[in-house]
Amino acid sequence: MRRRISKRQVDPQSARASEWFLPLSQWSDERLVEAAQKGNEEAFGVLVQRYQSKIFNLALRYTNDAEAAMDVAQDAFVRAWQMLPKFRGDANFYTWLYRIAMNLCIDRHRRALARGEPQKVSLDDLVVERRQLDEGDEDEAWWDEPDASEPEAEVLRREMRQKVWEAVQQLPPPLKQVILLREYEGLSLQEIAKIVRTNVGTVKSRLYQARQHLKRLLAAYFDEGL
């Protein structure tokens, strides 16, 4: 009599191997990275397509300049390709790539300050959507958009988002960094901690400080009745 094989007896490596027969666009990041590390440029190209808009948006929100953001995004992927042989998977590829892009943004910001260049603001290029907080991690709502049912609600929302964005630009770099990653990029506390190379407790502390700063910066605006 043939012995039946339970699901628990199936080799997980065999199950994962079936992914190789799928189109590249359906491969997991893990498989794409593995292939790219072996020199498969097409696999890395899929990773670029998968994350280029997120990296560009991250850079845009940090640099406030579309051309600079494009340069940062391109540099981030070039740097990722060059550093890929050293990638060991301690963090997922997405987090690792974000860290590279963030470091490039910080370096660019520091060079601009050293040259005395003013920051550019391109709010029309931004679509600022506040992430809904649903993870129960002690996040605090520090601003509320007008009810969509109210007259002129869309105009009020746009004005409020612009005011909030302008306030974010005034935060000290460490606080600005975590608020961008949390509120604008929607990353978890654990992901942010890996990107900025600190612990979750420090991330929570910086987020709290950032929100307190923003409340003070926006106090006059909200006191006007909006």
N, C-alpha and C positions, 0 to 999 in steps of 0.2 A: 504494500500500500504506500502511495506517495505521501510524503510528509508535507503538510501544509506549512507555508511560511507566513508568519504574522507580520504586520506592518513594522513592529519593533525590530524584526530581524533584517529588514531591508537596509543595506549599507547606505548611509546618508551621502557618501561620496558618489555612489552610483546615481542617486537621485539628482545631485547637483550636476553631474556630468552631462545629463540630458540637456542642460541649458546651452551647451555648446552648439546644439543643432538648431537653436532659435536664431532669428535675425539679430544682428548686433544691437539694434535699437531696443530689443527686449531683454538684453543681458542685464544682470545686476551690476552695480558699481564694482563690487568685489571681483566679478569675472572680467569686467572691462579693464580694471587696473591690472589684474594678473596678466592679461593679454598684452596690454600696453607696456608693461615691464619687460616683456619678451620682444619688444620692438614693433608691435602692431600699432602703427600710426592711425589706422582706421578706427580701432577700438578707442584710442584716445580722442579721436575726433568726435565720437559719440558722446564722450564725457563732456567735451567742450560744448556741443549742442545742448546737452542736458542742463548745463549750469551757467551758460554764458549770460543769459538775461539776469539771473540772480546776482552774479558777480558784478555785472554792469550796474545794476540798481544799487547794490551795496556801495560801490565806488561813487556813484552819483550822489547818493545821500551823504556821503562823507566828504566829498570834494566840492559839491555844489557846482560842478562844471562838467558838461557833457563830454567835451573833448578830453579833459583830464581823466574822466571816468572810463572812456574808451581805452585810453593808454594804459590805465591801471589794469583793466580787465585783460587786455592783450598780454601785458607783462606777467600777470598772475598765471595765465595758462602756459606761457613760455617757461616761467620759473617752475611750475608744477611738472612740466615735461622733463625739465633738466633734473629735478630733484626726485622724480618718480622711482628711480632705482633704490633710493634710501627710504622710501615709504614702507613701513612695516605693519600698517593697519592698527596701530594703537588707538587711533581715532578713525572714524569713517572718512572716506574720501571727501565728502561734502564739507565736513568740519575742517579737515586739513587744508582744503582749498580756500575756505573762508579765512583761515588764519594767514595764509600767504597774501591774499588780497588786502586784508586789514593791515598787515605790516607794511605793504606797499603804500597804502593810503597814509599811514602815519609818517612814513619816510618822506613822501611827497609834501605833506603838510609842514613838516619840520623844515624842509628845504625852502618852501615858499615863505615861511616866517623869517628864515635867515636872510632871504633876499628882500624882505620888506614888502612882499606882494600882498595886495588886499584880496580877501576871499570873494569869489564870485558867487552870485546866487541866481539859480535858474529854476524858480519855483514852478514855472509853467511846464517844465519837463518832469516834474515829480507827481506821482500819484500816491498821496499819503493816506494809507488806510490803517487805522488803529486795530491791532490784533485783539480779538476777543479773548479775555483771560478766563481760561476754563481748566487750568491745571491745579488749582488749589494750592499754590506755592507762596501764599502770603503776599501776592501782588496787590497793589492798591490802585484803584481807579483815581486818577488825578485830574481828569478832564472828561466832560461829557458833551457829545454832539447834540445839537438841537433835534427834537422829534421830527421825523421825516414828514409827519402829517401837518406840521405847522406851516403857515404861509412863509414863503421866501426861505424855507429851510435849507435849500441847496446853496443859496447865496451865503447864508450864515455859516454853513459847514465849510465852505471854501475859505471864507475869511478866518474862521477859527483854526483850520488846518494851517493856514499861512502863519498866523500868529504863533501857534505851537511850534511850527518848524523854525521860525526865526528865534524863538526862545531856545530851542535845542542847540542851535548854532552857537549860543553864548555859554554853553556848559563847558567846564574844564574837560580836556581831552579824555581822561579816564572815565568820566561820567557820561560824556557824549557817546563814547564807544559802546558802553553796555546798553544805553537806552536805544541806540540805533539797532543793535543786534536783537534786543528783546522786543521793542514795540513796533519797529518797522520791518525787521526781517523775520520776526516770529520764532526765533530760536529758543530752545529750552535753556534753563539755567545751567544744566550740565554741558550743553554744547557751547554756551558762551564761556564757561569756565575753561574749557579746553582751548578755545580760540585765543583768549587773553592770557592763558597760562596762569590761572590762579584757582582757588577753590570756590565752591558754590557759596559758601558763607560770605566771602568777599564780594562776589557778584551781587548777592542780595543787598549787602551794605551799600554798594555803589548805586544800585538801582534806587534804593530808598533815598540816598542823598540826591540823586539826579531828580527824582520826583519832587523832593522838597524845594530844590532850586527852581524847578519849573513852576511850581505853585507860586513861589515868590515873584518870579519874573512875569507871570501871567495874572497876578492878583489885580492889577489896575484894569486890565482888559475885561476880566470877568466881573469886576465891580461895576462896570458900565451897564450891566443888565443883560449881557449875553449869556 
